[in-house]
Amino acid sequence: MSKFAIIFIFICFAYSNDCPSINDITGYWLSPKDEITGRSAIVKIIKKDGKYFGYKVVFLDSLPSQNDVNNDKYSLRDRAIIGSVYIYNLERNASNSYINGRYYDFNIGKTFHTRLKLECNELIFIISVDNIGMLGSKRIYKYISKDDVKFYIKDEVMPDFSGIDN
């Protein structure tokens, strides 16, 4: 019986160290590769007035940043993608759940409903046409520590809130 208890404690300890203690989504996250452009970016999520917002701070490839050329609003087509807020109005629902957000897709110039769940060191986004999340897709963002981000970010990027509809 004591061998079983020792093995059980070892397994519990091993799994508990796999997850950093992240209890808030603010910080830096690695986006999945874009389905159209194939680019990944580091995204910064901030909290402002009780809601959460996200914007890309740097692309991981050496290609230059692009502009938001597919935006329905012609006045916003010359804004850079880097710095433009594209995840917005997320509200914390439970300890690891965020709802009522919007997700702007730069590739097609459309805005979708989004909600997300924080699991260990991942943000699991459900991005959908409907508010329920039935007609959409899932994207997983990975946590990046501040120390790791320093390698990629040379200058602080300030968020551009233009184009956000409430």
LOGU-209943 format. One record per atom (N, C-alpha, C, O, CB): x, y, z. Coordinates in steps of 0.001 Angstrom, whole numbers, plus 500000, padded with zeros to 6 digits. Atoms other than C-alpha are relative to their C-alpha. Glycine has a CB too. Layout:
<recs>
XYZ/...
</recs>
This chain:
<recs>
500817498804500000/500000500000500000/500859501258500000/500496502252499371/499072500000501198/499150498815499933/502827502414500754/500642500300498642/500867501467498322/501085499814501067/499451499766501337/504321501908497245/498974500724499140/499318501633498384/500420498666499334/501065499355500765/500971502871495737/499875501471500391/499715502332499527/498660499272500220/500117498617499523/500801506011497891/501161500847499485/500960501995499088/499957500040501542/498831499259500481/504335507047496899/499883500269498504/500181501374498048/501297499223500300/500179499821501447/503610506501493193/498918501037499729/499078501886498852/499637498658499321/501092499047500175/500345508426493488/500469501432500287/500150502351499533/498821499633500917/499488498672499649/502066511371495191/500974500488498931/500949501663498566/500691499974501385/499055499638501047/504837511342492573/499266500448498738/499636501454498131/500926498821499687/500768499644501199/502306511414489714/499311501345500189/499331502183499288/498956498910499676/500661498718499730/500351514253491332/500998501145499961/500701502206499411/499295499968501361/498976498969499994/503547516231491874/500487500285498583/500698501443498221/501171499584500892/499522499832501370/504691515643488291/499004500801499174/499407501686498420/500253498637499348/501004499272500763/501410516884486826/499807501421500512/499479502312499729/498686499260500039/500199498650499466/501208519883489139/501080500959499515/500831502163499455/499981499969501526/498919499141500468/504541521223487844/499916500295498511/500643501159498020/501326499368500311/500139499755501425/503448521068484192/499357501346499704/499599501925498645/499193498900499367/500732498767500227/501270524144484573/500582501130500828/500674501026502051/498525499814500324/499615498842499211/502631527511485529/498761500573500676/497645500368500199/500696501070499118/501160499472499284/500414529313488002/499534501290499329/499909502389499739/500338500251501499/500566498870500724/498572531584485582/498544500111500443/497759499187500231/500128499822498428/501381499846499566/495377532960487063/499319501167499306/498193501521499654/499940500187501498/500549498878500744/494812535847484654/500568499926498586/501686499450498390/500335501375500690/499554500126501386/495067536113480878/500866501166499540/501363501148498414/498809499878499094/499150498887500421/496976539401480835/501437499508499846/501918498677500616/499927501173501020/498629500406500266/500444539035479412/500196499675498535/499428500118497681/500377498805500855/499614500308501374/502061537622476285/499638498562499644/499770497645500454/501503500232499801/500457501296500489/500778534724474197/500467499812498565/500505500765497787/498456499882500096/499606500341501363/501992532974471052/498766499542499248/498106498581499642/501105498900499982/501172500368500796/499278532842468419/500320498770499161/501483498514498851/499552501178499094/499752501107500928/498818529742466282/500337500564498621/500075501735498347/498765499048499919/499709499551501359/500020529932462685/498696500363499305/497709499630499370/500765498908499201/501165499550500748/497573531887460581/499737499037498848/500667498602498169/500202501444499476/500346500977501036/495700529618458179/500288500507498596/500555499709497698/498544499626500109/499805499440501335/496134531988455233/501443500455499787/502061500100498784/499045501170499775/498652499446500181/499459533772455764/501104499086500513/502253499208500089/500099501329500695/499002500884499417/501230531067457759/500876500665501051/501882500090501467/500862499451498926/499197499245499036/502546533679460207/499492499797501423/498288499696501660/499990501491499650/500322499998498573/502649533420463992/500412501352500564/501298502021500032/500718498823500760/499696498713499378/502712536443466255/499981499857501510/499374498937502059/499000501083499548/500133499882498553/503232537341469868/498920501041500247/498959502148499711/501369500397500694/501163499170499706/500033538828471228/500075500432501459/500396499634502339/498669499237499707/500063499508498622/499747541009474306/498537500206500364/497788500855499633/500816501329500174/501360499808499502/496527540848476304/500074500912501214/500844500685502147/499316498632500358/500041499012498926/495732543788478548/498586500085500564/497622499637499942/500471501387499493/501299499760499381/492919544694480912/499786501503500077/500645502247500551/499909499342501418/500334498576499993/491203548053480518/498522500139500337/497673499547499670/500331500674498622/501385499762499571/488034549198482300/499235498703500242/498055498609499906/499270500832498962/500651501257499649/487277545653483468/499837499014498859/499283497932499058/498681500284500562/500091500897501157/487496544119479969/501403499711499479/502355500430499781/499112500620498875/498702500450500503/490301542321478163/500095500247498500/499129500067497759/500221498504500313/499728499651501384/491866543336474850/501329499377499585/502240499244500403/500022501541499807/498761500590500486/494543541741472673/500446500619498689/499626500972497841/499836498511499832/499436499468501234/496869543021469973/501352499345499742/502050498934500669/500141501542500073/498729500610500390/499841541670468053/501118501009500217/500999502177499846/499966499521498516/498863499107499753/503190543101469128/501178499712499074/502012500589498848/500448499879501445/498920500323500936/505526541281466732/499656498696499277/499087497776499865/501375499879500745/500084501258500741/505452538661463988/501304499241500208/502357499858500373/499728500249498473/498800500791499733/507902535791464458/500886499799498775/502029499361498911/499608498665500545/499145500089501184/509141535812460864/500653501365499765/500372502327500481/499178499544498740/499274498748500243/511367538503459409/499297500895498983/499844501923498583/501407499696499521/500728499192500977/508737539830456995/499435501248500674/499137501230501868/498865499176499344/500544498777499397/507482543375457514/498514499848500335/497814498995499788/500203501195499054/501412499986499628/504138544081459123/499167500465498815/499634501222497964/499759500913501226/500912499607501066/501171544479456836/498971500970500554/498878501176501764/499308498766499374/501094499128499605/498284546908456887/498685499238499950/498598498160499362/499941501243499097/501333500601499912/494634546108457538/499220500281498712/498192500958498741/499228500547501239/500534499659501321/493807546212453808/498606499444499734/497938499910498811/500933499504498943/501316500602500226/490639544085454082/498902500587500878/497780500081500881/500076498523500231/500982499405499096/488862546313456598/498846500605499210/499060501246498182/500657501070500887/501186499415500638/485287547295455659/500022501524500058/499471502192499183/498729499478500668/499899498547499855/486046550814456888/501250500469499254/502375500174499658/500054500422501517/498881499568500837/488205552438454226/501012500844500769/502204500812500465/499483500785498812/499089499142499235/489667554885456743/500990499201500844/502002499744501285/499205500927500896/499117500833499174/491259551966458644/500911499086499181/501700498333499752/499171499160500941/499222500921500828/492853550186455696/501496500292499995/502285499438499590/499490500038498598/498568499694499973/496179551955456154/500609499829501391/501785500137501579/500235501418499514/499436500235498661/496585551067459862/500792498687499997/500420497724499327/498867499959501085/499158501196499917/499293548543460688/499310498923500834/498590499230501784/501382500345500606/500551501112499223/498275545109461941/500672499951501374/500010499733502389/500191498649499248/499292499974498713/500976545292464625/499480501184500810/499511502327500353/501559500099499796/500531498963499126/499452547227467504/498494500160499937/497892500695500868/500633501289499669/501453499856500124/495869547074466231/499294498968500864/499563497771500761/499558499856498529/500758500889499121/493510545617468818/499035499187499148/498232499751498405/499233500805501100/500889500867500767/491733542620467304/499219499026500877/498282498386500401/500795499232498980/500770500765499018/490550540762470420/499512501036501009/500316501750501608/500869498834500694/500457498936499113/488290542944472504/498691499673500714/497935498786500318/499836501267499219/501214500057499178/485537543322475114/499781498666500703/498646498350501062/498815500297499152/500153501245499236/486205539961476788/499738500330501464/500374501212502040/501265499102499862/500348499814498592/484654539758480247/500248498697500737/499940497616500237/498521500457500164/499740501195499194/485717537375482975/498678499481500548/497920500219501176/501000500305501160/501250500621499585/482879534951483691/500203499154501247/499429499244502201/499427499147498872/499641500865498878/484452532443486050/501513500074500135/502162500869499455/499502498509499786/498566499898499746/487954531805487301/500847499834498744/501873500502498612/500406498973501014/499200500233501209/489210530550483926/499202500172498715/499606499661497670/500590498613500037/500882499878501150/486416531547481544/499729501470499685/499491502276500585/498683499255500254/500213498632500454/485970534720479490/498986499968498861/499071499121497972/501344500667499544/501116500043500948/482872535575477433/499755501380499385/500399502367499740/498722499495500699/500522498771500623/481148538216475258/501051500798499243/500902502009499076/499386500878501051/498952499296500724/484292539070473322/499749500047498508/498832499415497984/501322499357500265/500024499893501460/484855539987469707/501418499728499496/502408500019500167/499482501421499528/498724500395500606/487609538752467395/499980500473498550/499179499996497746/500235498433500094/499922499471501356/488547540689464259/501027499197499210/502157499012499661/500367501510500010/499110500771500872/490070538639461420/500552500932498923/499806501391498058/499250498781499357/499368499090500954/492547540759459438/499962499460498573/499963500245497625/501435500264500409/499962500588501341/492516538318456495/498737500275499197/498797500430497978/500214498514500098/501263499807500719/488858538848455644/499267501276500408/498240501611499817/499098498813500228/500607498745499592/488024542082457445/498667499845500704/497823500738500633/499824500865498821/501271500268499308/485217540549459512/500241499800501490/501324499397501913/499301498756499403/499946500154498555/484475540487463234/499080498872500433/497962498746499933/499617501311500706/500745501165499530/483282537375465067/499826500054501516/500509500808502210/500715498698499590/500158500185498557/482031536437468518/501152499132500492/501653498281499757/498611499350500350/498985500879499428/484611534905470809/499803499849501502/499299500736502190/501402500538499703/499901500286498574/484920533341474192/501254499161500158/501750498588499187/498706499259500564/498792500798499826/487888531631475728/500041499395501380/499348499815502307/501245500841499758/499774500684498729/488993529344478470/501505499893500197/502241499546499273/499315498580500030/498596500138499631/492349529400480245/500195498618500591/499609498282501621/500443501112501006/499681501341499509/493690525878480670/501509499858500057/502186499826499029/499368498893499095/498572500151499757/497137525501482173/500740501188499393/500615502302499899/500525498662499413/499268498907500635/499361527581479883/499483500271498591/500230500725497724/501494499682499955/500613499799501307/496952527772476943/498713500802500122/497955500659501082/499723498656499327/501283499330500155/494154530094475906/499289499304498860/499799499260497740/500164501544499730/500769500688501027/491511528170474012/498870500926499570/497891501112500293/499447498625500518/500993499088500559/489539530583471838/498972499212499200/499328498326498423/500673501072499114/501074500460500876/486176529656470351/499548501244499246/498991502169499836/498796499307500810/500303498848500845/485663532067467453/498880499583499066/499025498619498313/501268500494499199/501157500487500750/482259531885465810/499135501130499452/499197502277499894/499160499105500878/500966499088500594/479626533545463690/498872500263500991/498393501391501111/499443499428498676/501082499886499022/476997532882466365/500567500199501402/501727499882501664/499100498750499961/499560499711498637/477190533889470012/500178498738500836/500883498756501845/499011500921500676/499930501255499246/476806530283471193/501315499270499753/501808498567500635/498827499093499628/498748500665500329/479938529047469439/499825498735499188/500754497935499077/500733499682501243/500260501212500782/478326526378467278/500626500069498609/501115499062498096/498499499769499877/499501499842501366/479438527779463914/501320500763500022/501351501976499818/498960500736499112/498729499306499917/483102528521464264/501185499071500089/501126497906499696/500001500904501166/498758500762499913/486602527374464964/500647500217501364/500243501084502139/500972500405498868/499259499933498749/488995526852467840/501444500361499675/502038499813498746/499916498650500786/498594499631500136/492399528502468148/500637499965501376/500056500428502357/500161501407499345/499305500158498721/494927527755470860/501250500874500014/502131500740499166/500371498511500249/498856499122499784/497376530393472062/500809499447501169/500237498960502145/499545501475500272/499097500522498965/500408529389474173/500617501148500796/500977502183500235/501113499130499366/499432498988499108/501709531357477158/501495500173499736/502210499203499485/499761499616501475/498577499683500123/505084533096476831/500383500863501205/499696501835501521/500317500740498632/499562499227498834/506979534379479856/500602501336499557/501015501487498407/501031499194500832/499424498686500306/508202537983480019/501466499885499613/501946500641498768/499853500940501197/498584500188500330/511794536745479909/500176499520498566/501090499967497874/500644499004500963/499914500499501372/511195534862476649/499595501063498984/500127501094497874/499121498768499834/500484498963500908/509379537825475094/501085501030499705/501121501588498608/498771500689500589/498951498987500172/512386540125475576/500866499736498775/501390500673498173/500877500057501239/499196500365501162/514209538241472820/499371500525498704/500089500891497773/500164498475499928/500711499643501227/511545539162470233/499611501473499913/499572502040498821/498772499165499881/500528498640500010/510343542611471266/501115500992500315/501719500960501387/498844500146501013/498957498984499817/512751545484470816/499415501269500616/499983501824501556/500680500326498654/500652498781499521/510382548431471382/498576499667500425/497922498810499831/500005501108498904/501364500200499514/507129548579473319/499006500480498941/499141501580498405/499776500750501345/501044499661500959/504099548568471008/498768500425500786/498302499704501668/499681498797499046/501196499501499328/501152550660472139/498759499539499234/498777499497498004/500034501552500115/501206500474500682/497630549380471401/499280501114499251/499199502249499721/499055499367500998/500800499092500822/495590551055468660/498553499521500085/498215498469499543/500512500042498497/501388500393499790/491908550943469628/499071500480498891/497858500299499000/499520500529501320/500870499541501083/490634552485466377/499360498791499323/499988497745499159/500796500853498966/500702501078500686/488061550360464635/499235499069500901/498576498148500419/500954499216499224/500728500879499088/486636548766467752/498583500518500156/498361501670500528/500707499908501378/501404499649499781/482862548763467835/499532499301501264/499809498118501460/499108499603498774/500440500577498725/481272548181471199/498699499342499863/498175498800500837/499919501030501068/
</recs>
